[in-house]
């Protein structure tokens, strides 16, 4: 791990913030701490962070609103949400707003550090270490993906995708031809806490296919690799009328 990697902590409880800063600094990360959601957005806009630790309940601006704002602005930095709420629906809402992982207070420091390392590893595996690369538009056949705007056009028409459907499609489109196992997709798109939930991948793939495939039962873009998982078609595999102009 590079000693230059930086983590932004957005947490209004000074005891928790100090604890996190201490342990992350011991691992060699540079750590910045703010205690307000709006300050967190300002820092995230200008800082080159490997990860953001974001509290769910913050003064002046809720953590979900912070997450939503950052994703709407195309800031791809992984977000690990911290919350005192343990209800499953709160986790689902946070993940749907663009958070990459979720830890409920009180938490084990060792578990949290493991998740931090996993998220930073995911970012590197996904090739999004460079913010410029992460923001670059992707075109494959009739599909146009804008990571900065988080929009998708199919034959010039907007496609309404959930946050995770978008992340899946962008990951596939950046790596045409590469076969991803279901566990790899869980690690790269959902994160640490979804280990073992392969049905999550299957259901999202099916919904995504239903939105972008001309014939979902005979997919042209997202193809099944039997015994492995899924891959995105390479350009030469697409039908002639699906090639980009």
C-alpha positions as CSV (number, residue, x, y, z in Angstrom):
1,X,0.0,0.0,0.0
2,X,1.3,3.5,-0.9
3,X,1.9,5.6,2.2
4,X,0.5,8.5,0.1
5,X,-3.0,7.0,0.0
6,X,-5.5,9.3,1.8
7,X,-8.7,8.6,3.5
8,X,-11.4,11.2,4.4
9,X,-13.3,10.7,7.6
10,X,-16.7,12.5,7.9
11,X,-17.8,11.8,11.4
12,X,-19.2,14.2,14.1
13,X,-18.4,12.0,17.1
14,X,-14.9,13.0,18.1
15,X,-14.1,9.8,20.0
16,X,-15.0,7.6,16.9
17,X,-13.1,10.0,14.6
18,X,-10.0,9.9,16.8
19,X,-10.1,6.1,17.0
20,X,-10.4,5.8,13.2
21,X,-7.7,8.3,12.6
22,X,-5.3,6.6,15.0
23,X,-5.8,3.1,13.5
24,X,-5.7,4.2,9.8
25,X,-2.6,6.4,10.4
26,X,-0.9,3.3,11.9
27,X,-1.6,1.5,8.7
28,X,0.2,4.2,6.7
29,X,-2.8,6.2,5.4
30,X,-2.9,9.9,5.4
31,X,-6.1,10.9,7.2
32,X,-8.3,14.0,7.0
33,X,-11.2,14.5,9.4
34,X,-14.2,16.7,9.2
35,X,-17.3,16.7,11.4
36,X,-19.9,18.2,9.0
37,X,-21.5,16.8,5.8
38,X,-21.1,20.0,3.8
39,X,-17.4,20.2,4.7
40,X,-17.1,16.5,3.7
41,X,-18.5,17.3,0.2
42,X,-16.1,20.3,-0.1
43,X,-13.1,18.1,0.8
44,X,-14.2,15.2,-1.4
45,X,-14.4,17.6,-4.4
46,X,-10.8,18.8,-4.1
47,X,-9.0,15.9,-2.4
48,X,-7.6,12.8,-4.0
49,X,-8.9,10.2,-1.6
50,X,-8.7,6.5,-1.8
51,X,-11.8,6.1,0.4
52,X,-14.4,8.1,2.3
53,X,-15.6,7.0,5.7
54,X,-19.0,8.7,6.0
55,X,-21.3,8.8,9.1
56,X,-25.0,8.3,8.4
57,X,-26.2,11.0,10.9
58,X,-24.4,14.3,10.5
59,X,-25.2,17.9,11.4
60,X,-26.4,20.2,8.6
61,X,-26.6,17.5,6.0
62,X,-27.5,13.8,6.3
63,X,-24.9,11.2,5.2
64,X,-27.2,9.8,2.6
65,X,-27.5,13.3,1.1
66,X,-23.7,13.6,1.1
67,X,-23.4,10.3,-0.7
68,X,-26.1,11.2,-3.2
69,X,-24.5,14.6,-3.9
70,X,-21.0,13.1,-4.5
71,X,-22.3,10.4,-6.8
72,X,-24.5,12.9,-8.7
73,X,-21.3,15.0,-9.3
74,X,-19.5,12.0,-10.7
75,X,-17.1,11.6,-7.8
76,X,-16.3,7.8,-7.8
77,X,-14.3,7.6,-4.5
78,X,-15.4,4.5,-2.6
79,X,-17.7,5.3,0.3
80,X,-17.9,3.3,3.5
81,X,-21.0,4.4,5.5
82,X,-21.0,4.3,9.3
83,X,-24.3,4.2,11.1
84,X,-26.0,3.5,14.4
85,X,-29.0,2.1,12.6
86,X,-29.0,-1.6,12.0
87,X,-32.2,-2.1,10.0
88,X,-31.7,-3.9,6.7
89,X,-33.7,-1.3,4.8
90,X,-31.3,1.5,6.0
91,X,-28.4,-0.5,4.5
92,X,-30.3,-1.0,1.2
93,X,-31.1,2.7,1.0
94,X,-27.4,3.6,1.6
95,X,-26.1,1.2,-1.0
96,X,-28.7,2.3,-3.5
97,X,-27.6,5.9,-3.1
98,X,-24.1,5.0,-4.1
99,X,-22.4,3.8,-0.9
100,X,-20.0,0.9,-1.5
101,X,-20.2,-0.7,1.9
102,X,-21.9,-0.3,5.3
103,X,-20.8,-0.8,8.9
104,X,-23.1,-0.6,11.9
105,X,-22.0,1.0,15.2
106,X,-20.7,-0.3,17.5
107,X,-18.3,-2.0,15.1
108,X,-15.1,-4.1,15.4
109,X,-12.1,-2.0,14.5
110,X,-10.5,-5.1,12.9
111,X,-13.5,-5.7,10.8
112,X,-13.7,-2.1,9.7
113,X,-10.0,-2.0,8.8
114,X,-10.6,-5.2,6.8
115,X,-13.4,-3.5,4.9
116,X,-11.3,-0.4,4.3
117,X,-8.5,-2.5,2.8
118,X,-11.0,-4.5,0.6
119,X,-12.6,-1.3,-0.8
120,X,-9.3,0.2,-1.7
121,X,-8.2,-3.1,-3.3
122,X,-11.5,-3.1,-5.2
123,X,-10.8,0.4,-6.5
124,X,-7.4,-0.7,-7.8
125,X,-8.7,-3.9,-9.3
126,X,-11.5,-1.9,-11.1
127,X,-8.9,0.4,-12.7
128,X,-10.4,3.5,-11.1
129,X,-7.3,4.7,-9.3
130,X,-7.2,7.6,-11.8
131,X,-10.2,9.9,-11.4
132,X,-9.7,11.0,-15.0
133,X,-10.1,7.4,-16.2
134,X,-13.1,6.9,-14.0
135,X,-14.9,10.0,-15.4
136,X,-14.1,9.1,-19.1
137,X,-17.2,8.3,-21.2
138,X,-17.5,4.7,-22.5
139,X,-18.9,3.7,-25.8
140,X,-19.5,0.2,-26.9
141,X,-21.8,-0.5,-29.8
142,X,-25.1,1.4,-29.3
143,X,-24.4,1.9,-25.6
144,X,-23.0,5.3,-24.3
145,X,-22.0,5.5,-20.6
146,X,-21.2,8.7,-18.9
147,X,-19.6,8.0,-15.5
148,X,-19.4,11.7,-14.6
149,X,-23.2,12.1,-15.2
150,X,-24.0,8.5,-14.2
151,X,-26.2,8.2,-17.3
152,X,-26.6,5.6,-20.0
153,X,-27.9,6.0,-23.5
154,X,-29.0,3.0,-25.7
155,X,-29.4,3.9,-29.4
156,X,-29.5,7.5,-28.2
157,X,-32.3,7.0,-25.7
158,X,-31.8,7.3,-21.9
159,X,-31.9,4.1,-19.9
160,X,-33.1,4.3,-16.2
161,X,-30.7,2.2,-14.1
162,X,-30.3,1.8,-10.4
163,X,-27.0,2.7,-8.8
164,X,-25.8,-0.9,-8.7
165,X,-27.1,-1.7,-12.2
166,X,-25.1,1.3,-13.5
167,X,-21.9,0.2,-11.6
168,X,-22.3,-3.3,-13.0
169,X,-22.7,-2.0,-16.6
170,X,-19.8,0.4,-16.3
171,X,-17.5,-2.3,-14.9
172,X,-18.4,-4.7,-17.7
173,X,-18.0,-2.1,-20.4
174,X,-14.5,-1.1,-19.1
175,X,-13.4,-4.7,-19.4
176,X,-14.9,-6.2,-22.5
177,X,-14.2,-9.9,-22.9
178,X,-13.0,-10.4,-19.3
179,X,-14.9,-13.1,-17.4
180,X,-15.9,-12.1,-13.9
181,X,-17.0,-14.6,-11.3
182,X,-20.0,-13.8,-9.2
183,X,-17.8,-13.4,-6.2
184,X,-15.6,-10.9,-8.1
185,X,-18.6,-8.9,-9.0
186,X,-19.8,-8.9,-5.4
187,X,-16.4,-7.7,-4.3
188,X,-16.1,-5.1,-7.0
189,X,-19.7,-3.7,-7.0
190,X,-21.2,-4.5,-3.7
191,X,-18.3,-5.0,-1.3
192,X,-17.2,-7.0,1.7
193,X,-20.5,-7.4,3.4
194,X,-22.2,-9.2,0.5
195,X,-19.8,-12.2,0.4
196,X,-21.7,-15.4,-0.5
197,X,-24.8,-13.7,-1.8
198,X,-24.4,-14.8,-5.4
199,X,-28.2,-14.5,-6.0
200,X,-27.7,-10.7,-5.7
201,X,-25.5,-10.7,-8.8
202,X,-27.9,-13.0,-10.7
203,X,-31.0,-10.8,-10.0
204,X,-29.2,-7.6,-10.9
205,X,-27.8,-9.1,-14.1
206,X,-31.3,-10.2,-15.1
207,X,-32.8,-6.8,-14.5
208,X,-29.9,-5.1,-16.3
209,X,-30.3,-7.4,-19.3
210,X,-34.0,-6.6,-19.3
211,X,-33.1,-2.9,-19.8
212,X,-30.3,-3.0,-22.3
213,X,-30.6,-6.3,-24.3
214,X,-32.8,-6.4,-27.4
215,X,-33.6,-10.0,-26.4
216,X,-32.8,-10.7,-22.8
217,X,-33.2,-14.4,-23.2
218,X,-30.5,-14.3,-25.9
219,X,-28.2,-11.6,-24.5
220,X,-25.7,-9.9,-26.9
221,X,-23.9,-7.7,-24.4
222,X,-23.8,-9.4,-21.0
223,X,-23.0,-13.0,-21.7
224,X,-23.0,-16.0,-19.3
225,X,-19.7,-17.8,-18.9
226,X,-20.9,-21.2,-17.7
227,X,-19.2,-22.4,-14.6
228,X,-17.6,-19.0,-14.0
229,X,-20.0,-16.0,-14.2
230,X,-20.4,-13.2,-16.7
231,X,-18.5,-11.2,-19.3
232,X,-19.2,-8.3,-21.6
233,X,-19.1,-9.0,-25.3
234,X,-16.0,-7.8,-27.3
235,X,-16.6,-5.4,-30.2
236,X,-16.1,-8.1,-32.9
237,X,-18.7,-10.3,-31.2
238,X,-21.5,-7.8,-31.6
239,X,-23.9,-8.2,-34.5
240,X,-23.3,-5.8,-37.4
241,X,-26.3,-3.6,-36.7
242,X,-25.1,-3.2,-33.1
243,X,-21.7,-1.8,-34.0
244,X,-21.0,1.8,-33.2
245,X,-21.3,4.1,-36.2
